[in-house]
Amino acid sequence: MTDPVEPGAGPVPGQSRDLTCASCGARVYLGDPICASCGRSLCPRCGVSVDESVERCLRCGLELVFVCPGCGMELFAGAEICPDCGLVFARRCSACGEPLFCAPDRCPNCGQAVTHHKRASARSLSQRVGTSLVRWVICPICGARVLPSKGFCLECGTRICPRCHLTLLPEESVCPRCEFEWGAACPFCHAAIAPGMPECPACERPLCPGCGAAVGENDILCPACGAELTLLCSECGGEVSPGDSRCPHCGATFDAADIPHPAAPLLG
């Protein structure tokens, strides 16, 4: 049993205090609104299990439900982003470092004004090219078309979550909406990359989506893990063969500077 946390004491979100879920015994972290193992609701400030019908944590006094200041949607205290209007809530005071919950206008510890930022999402677009259906997203900043797997707009540099298409800040390693994790590093330039990406969003060098290792532009097998790779046209995203000099879907021609890049490993 951990020591009680006084209201306003401000534990660091994401920091472990060797807390465990009272329902399943799994480790939980301060700041998490639910247990990742069993789905039990937690107080994000002190980590204790709470009943969904309770409006205030009986242990630390935190109000467990708040209204989004952007659209009025009712949300749980641990919410990091409003799923309705896309408002991303500040989780720490920029002046004193106090953890913040429930989207306050001012820091309850030092009184500093708190700003919550609205985050744009990329719009999905599907286009049939030849016999293939190519899925793009439209960058909300510059309007360029981006293959979702890139996670990066080549025109303006905006980072876009490959899973939910929310725009991401340069320092974010986890998407605040869908928790897509950018944890690996490119073996060429050491930029952060997400699991499953066929190329580095920074240097555009080809990678194995299975293990993240460097692969040759015409490799059909990953030299590190042996995964069988498909090749995608850099223009339309359609599947091509290693020996193709022309895309069978859109007609684009390939030269030494524009070779198809490896895509997801073939399954089965």
Buried (B, 14 or more C-beta within 10 A) or exposed (E): EEEEBEBEEBBBBEEEBEBBBBBBEEEBBBBBBBBBEEEBBBBBBBBBBBEEEEEBBEBBBBEBBBEBBBEEBEBBBBBBBBBEBBBBBBBBBEEEEBBBBBBBEEBBBEEEEBEBEEBBBBEEEEEEBBEBEBEBBBBBBEEBBBBBBBBBBBEEEBBBBBBBBBBBEEEBEBBBBBEBEBEBEBBBEEBBBBBBBBBBBBEBBBBBBBBBEBBEBBBBBBEBEEBEBBBBBBBBBBBBEEEBEEBBBBEBEBEEEEBBBBBBBEEE
